[in-house]
């Protein structure tokens, strides 16, 4: 492929017809990813997109990059292997809430814990769409589906809580219909060194339509979501008239500027780089109607990566090892001959 100094979204698009339902939120995420990659400017030949199984996992077919449509729940394991085998590649993992957090839950938390330098985009529509409408690990308690006709009695995972509980260093959240926000958090995810998890609240028009409508509705979104930006006050509302502060018991509280003596100085300032994850966890777990749902980059903390540490460990061992070939390794321990 011709090497260019700059790229356009078209450079990352494959020639395959996109086979998602009309109106599916996956279309918007795909287009945003094309634009984000063009902004980042990495040659498509140096990008690998790995997916598991599910509607979202068709995405590698629509990328003019290396791609691997793998098996259910194993995207994180294979994406980790790709990155470790070729650390120079930029690796994106595409997973749905079922693929990543149910059968793939173990691989997900350990990829995050190890801090492998991969970017995980978690499509969260709170349903199994490809297999026609079963409840997923993020479905709300009481949700009625084909596998929970009387309402699920399970408590759902919160992806942010799970990622931070696995010692995640980067977590962000966006909405499929907010193309600018999704673009910005995907670029930030790539710029972060280590495992980045981007949860995209995505709509399945067939089996779980309007699952995020309470916070995505244009008329109410400003009052029900909060865009967190590092170094800026945590404000929200139609005119940024509301904010977040800590009360006397150190609990997060929604307040209104100018009411009850509250001033802008009382509002918390977002610090995405704070190593202590306690407040990041509280922000990631906020749910409407008690709190606004947090969007944007919630946590972005620097730490050494698994792949860098592995490469360095191999160099360190090679520098002092007396073994230079396999035969020497095979005979390095207890050996004997059998007649």
Secondary structure, 3 states (H helix, E strand, C coil): CCCCCCCCHHHHECCCCCCCCCCCHHHHHHHHHHHHHHHHCCCHHHEEEEECCCCHHHHHHHECCEEEECCCCCHHHHHHHHHHHCCCCEEEEEEEHHHHHHHCHHHHHHHHHHCCCCEEEEEECCCECCCCCECCCCCCCCCCECCECCCCCCCCCCHHHHHHHCCCCEEEEEECCCHHHHHHHHHHHHHCCCCEEEEEECCECCCECCCCHHHHCCCCHHHHEEEECCCCECEECCCCCEEEEECCCCCEEEEECCCCCCCHHHCCECCCCCCCCHHHHHHHHCCCCCCCEEEEEEEECCCCCHHHHHHHHHHHHHHHCCCCCHHHHHCCCCCCCCC
